[in-house]
Amino acid sequence: MTEVLQIGNRTIKASELTSLLASYQMLPQFLRELILDEAVELIECTPDEVAQTQRQFYAEHQFKNEADVRAWMAYYHLSPAQLERIVTRRLKIEKFKQATWGKMLEPYFFQCKTKLDKVIYSLLRTQDAGVAQELYFRILAKEQSFTELAREYSQGPEAQTSGLVGPVELSALHPGIVQFLSSNQPGKLLPPTRIGEWFVIVRLEKYLSAQLDEAMKSRLLNELFENWLTEQLQKLRNEKEQLVVSPTPYTNFPT
């Protein structure tokens, strides 16, 4: 039987599914889920683990009673068995993450730490090199404060906060100021520096060293997991392209 789905007056056939998933840009997500199914297939969960994950799932979806659960299942056309599979699969994925990358978090953290550290800094920018130089010397001579000058002269959104920016991770900043902010003490002033169309004056206010706390562990674990998934999807694409462009080798030639 080739008919797999009836929506209104339209019947979707099995042969159409791949084309429809591709046209709706849903094929990568579908492949992602298939990769995960294969990865977590052999992972086992205890009844207590499943019960706890189910409680979390219900709380996140704000289910107050069984009627809410049934209504949600009806909306998504789910059976009780399918709902249980969704909850269990979620647990299995988390266990898969821990089993695969849990012991790698500390070395990975120190490998990435310089990008994860945060800074609070003051910023003043203008497109006029002469103005930037003048303002820089005013700050050095303490004729006016950085705060006053940023509020009056800075041409970016930082003017609304009197020049103050952050906390922000170093990885999110322009490379032109990262080295300065990561290698100087608070209070140090960066002379006018050309970055793109701007001349910027920067002062480090505070350096916040990243910590490997539970929130950071969760973030890094998910990052490693997503990197792995991206690699798996790329492998599938490469294999598909190879099948399409490579001619079939002939091993037996007619005589």
C-alpha positions as CSV (number, residue, x, y, z in Angstrom):
1,M,0.0,0.0,0.0
2,T,1.5,3.3,-1.1
3,E,-0.9,5.8,0.7
4,V,0.6,6.8,4.0
5,L,-1.2,10.1,5.0
6,Q,-4.5,11.7,4.3
7,I,-4.8,15.5,4.8
8,G,-8.1,17.0,3.9
9,N,-8.7,16.0,0.3
10,R,-5.1,15.2,-0.4
11,T,-3.5,11.8,-0.2
12,I,0.2,11.7,0.4
13,K,2.0,8.6,-1.1
14,A,5.1,7.1,0.3
15,S,7.0,7.9,-2.9
16,E,6.3,11.6,-2.3
17,L,7.6,11.9,1.2
18,T,11.3,12.4,0.5
19,S,10.5,15.1,-2.1
20,L,8.1,16.9,0.3
21,L,10.5,16.8,3.2
22,A,13.2,18.3,1.0
23,S,10.9,21.0,-0.4
24,Y,9.8,22.0,3.1
25,Q,13.5,22.0,4.2
26,M,12.7,19.3,6.8
27,L,14.9,16.6,5.4
28,P,18.0,17.6,7.5
29,Q,16.0,17.5,10.7
30,F,14.5,14.1,9.7
31,L,18.0,12.7,9.0
32,R,19.2,14.1,12.3
33,E,16.5,12.2,14.2
34,L,17.3,9.0,12.4
35,I,21.0,9.4,13.3
36,L,19.9,9.8,16.9
37,D,17.7,6.8,16.9
38,E,20.6,4.6,15.8
39,A,22.9,6.2,18.3
40,V,20.7,5.7,21.4
41,E,19.1,2.3,20.4
42,L,21.1,0.2,22.9
43,I,21.0,2.7,25.8
44,E,19.0,1.4,28.8
45,C,17.0,3.4,31.3
46,T,15.7,2.5,34.7
47,P,12.0,3.0,35.6
48,D,13.0,5.7,38.1
49,E,14.9,7.6,35.4
50,V,11.9,7.4,33.0
51,A,9.5,8.5,35.7
52,Q,11.7,11.5,36.6
53,T,12.1,12.5,33.0
54,Q,8.4,12.2,32.5
55,R,7.7,14.6,35.4
56,Q,10.2,17.1,33.9
57,F,8.5,16.7,30.5
58,Y,5.1,17.4,31.9
59,A,6.3,20.4,33.9
60,E,7.9,21.9,30.9
61,H,4.7,21.6,28.9
62,Q,2.7,22.9,31.8
63,F,0.5,19.8,32.0
64,K,-1.7,20.2,35.1
65,N,-3.7,17.0,34.8
66,E,-4.3,14.0,32.6
67,A,-6.8,15.9,30.6
68,D,-4.0,18.3,29.5
69,V,-1.9,15.3,28.5
70,R,-4.6,13.8,26.5
71,A,-5.4,17.1,24.7
72,W,-1.7,17.5,23.8
73,M,-1.5,13.9,22.5
74,A,-4.7,14.4,20.5
75,Y,-3.2,17.6,18.9
76,Y,-0.1,15.7,17.8
77,H,-2.0,12.5,17.0
78,L,0.1,10.5,19.5
79,S,-0.7,7.2,21.2
80,P,0.3,6.5,24.8
81,A,3.1,4.3,23.5
82,Q,4.4,7.1,21.3
83,L,4.4,9.6,24.1
84,E,6.3,7.1,26.3
85,R,8.8,6.7,23.5
86,I,9.3,10.5,23.2
87,V,10.0,10.8,26.9
88,T,12.3,7.7,26.9
89,R,14.1,8.9,23.8
90,R,14.9,12.2,25.4
91,L,16.4,10.5,28.4
92,K,18.4,8.2,26.2
93,I,19.9,11.1,24.3
94,E,21.0,12.8,27.6
95,K,22.6,9.5,28.7
96,F,24.3,9.2,25.3
97,K,25.8,12.6,25.7
98,Q,27.2,11.9,29.1
99,A,28.5,8.5,28.1
100,T,30.2,9.9,25.0
101,W,31.5,13.3,26.0
102,G,31.2,13.5,29.8
103,K,34.8,12.8,30.5
104,M,36.0,15.2,27.8
105,L,34.4,18.3,29.3
106,E,37.3,19.4,31.5
107,P,40.0,19.3,28.8
108,Y,37.6,20.8,26.3
109,F,36.8,23.6,28.7
110,F,40.5,24.5,29.1
111,Q,40.9,24.3,25.3
112,C,38.1,26.8,24.8
113,K,38.5,28.9,28.0
114,T,40.0,32.0,26.4
115,K,37.0,32.3,24.2
116,L,34.6,31.7,27.1
117,D,36.0,34.3,29.4
118,K,33.9,37.5,29.6
119,V,34.7,41.1,29.8
120,I,33.0,44.4,30.8
121,Y,34.5,47.2,28.9
122,S,33.9,50.8,27.9
123,L,33.6,51.7,24.2
124,L,33.7,55.0,22.3
125,R,33.5,55.0,18.5
126,T,33.5,57.6,15.9
127,Q,34.1,57.7,12.1
128,D,36.3,60.8,12.5
129,A,40.0,60.0,13.2
130,G,40.7,63.5,14.5
131,V,37.8,63.5,16.9
132,A,38.9,60.1,18.2
133,Q,42.4,61.3,18.9
134,E,41.1,64.4,20.6
135,L,38.8,62.5,22.9
136,Y,41.5,60.0,23.7
137,F,43.8,62.8,25.0
138,R,40.9,64.3,27.0
139,I,40.4,61.0,28.8
140,L,44.1,60.6,29.4
141,A,44.4,64.1,30.8
142,K,41.2,63.5,32.9
143,E,39.6,66.6,31.4
144,Q,36.4,64.6,31.1
145,S,35.4,61.1,32.0
146,F,35.0,58.3,29.5
147,T,31.4,58.1,30.6
148,E,30.6,61.7,29.7
149,L,32.5,61.6,26.3
150,A,30.9,58.2,25.3
151,R,27.5,59.5,26.1
152,E,28.1,62.7,24.1
153,Y,30.2,61.5,21.2
154,S,30.0,57.8,20.6
155,Q,28.0,56.9,17.5
156,G,27.0,53.4,18.4
157,P,24.3,52.0,20.7
158,E,26.8,52.1,23.6
159,A,26.1,55.8,23.9
160,Q,22.9,54.9,25.6
161,T,24.8,53.1,28.4
162,S,27.5,55.8,28.7
163,G,29.9,53.6,26.8
164,L,29.6,50.5,29.1
165,V,29.4,47.1,27.3
166,G,29.1,43.6,28.7
167,P,29.5,41.2,30.3
168,V,30.3,39.7,26.8
169,E,32.3,36.7,25.8
170,L,35.6,37.4,24.1
171,S,34.6,35.0,21.3
172,A,31.8,37.5,20.4
173,L,34.2,40.5,20.0
174,H,36.1,41.8,17.0
175,P,39.6,40.2,16.9
176,G,41.1,43.7,16.8
177,I,40.2,44.3,20.4
178,V,40.2,40.8,21.9
179,Q,44.0,40.7,22.4
180,F,44.0,44.0,24.1
181,L,41.1,43.1,26.5
182,S,42.6,39.7,27.3
183,S,46.1,40.9,28.0
184,N,45.7,44.1,30.0
185,Q,44.6,45.1,33.5
186,P,41.3,46.9,34.2
187,G,41.6,50.6,33.6
188,K,44.0,50.3,30.7
189,L,43.0,52.5,27.8
190,L,43.4,51.4,24.1
191,P,44.4,54.3,21.9
192,P,42.2,55.1,18.8
193,T,42.2,51.9,16.7
194,R,40.7,51.5,13.2
195,I,38.1,48.7,13.1
196,G,36.1,48.7,9.9
197,E,34.6,52.1,9.4
198,W,35.1,53.1,13.0
199,F,37.9,54.5,15.1
200,V,37.4,53.0,18.6
201,I,38.7,53.8,22.0
202,V,38.4,51.0,24.5
203,R,39.0,50.6,28.2
204,L,38.9,47.3,30.1
205,E,36.6,47.6,33.2
206,K,36.5,44.0,34.4
207,Y,37.7,40.6,33.3
208,L,35.5,37.6,34.2
209,S,37.2,34.3,34.0
210,A,34.9,31.4,32.9
211,Q,34.2,28.7,35.4
212,L,33.4,25.0,34.8
213,D,30.2,25.0,36.7
214,E,27.1,23.0,36.0
215,A,25.7,25.5,33.5
216,M,29.0,25.6,31.6
217,K,29.2,21.7,31.6
218,S,25.7,21.5,30.1
219,R,26.6,24.1,27.5
220,L,29.9,22.4,26.4
221,L,28.2,19.0,26.4
222,N,25.5,20.2,24.0
223,E,28.2,21.9,21.9
224,L,30.2,18.7,21.5
225,F,27.0,16.8,20.8
226,E,25.9,19.3,18.1
227,N,29.3,19.2,16.5
228,W,29.1,15.4,16.3
229,L,25.6,15.6,14.8
230,T,26.8,18.1,12.2
231,E,29.7,15.7,11.3
232,Q,27.3,12.8,10.9
233,L,25.0,14.7,8.7
234,Q,27.9,15.9,6.5
235,K,29.1,12.3,6.2
236,L,25.6,11.3,4.9
237,R,25.7,14.2,2.4
238,N,29.1,13.1,1.2
239,E,28.1,9.5,0.8
240,K,25.0,10.6,-1.2
241,E,27.0,12.8,-3.5
242,Q,29.5,10.0,-4.1
243,L,26.8,7.7,-5.1
244,V,25.3,10.2,-7.5
245,V,28.5,11.3,-9.2
246,S,30.6,8.1,-9.1
247,P,30.1,5.7,-12.1
248,T,29.4,2.1,-11.4
249,P,32.6,0.1,-11.7
250,Y,32.6,-2.8,-14.1
251,T,34.4,-5.8,-12.9
252,N,33.2,-8.3,-15.5
253,F,33.7,-7.3,-19.1
254,P,32.1,-9.2,-22.0
255,T,34.4,-11.3,-24.1
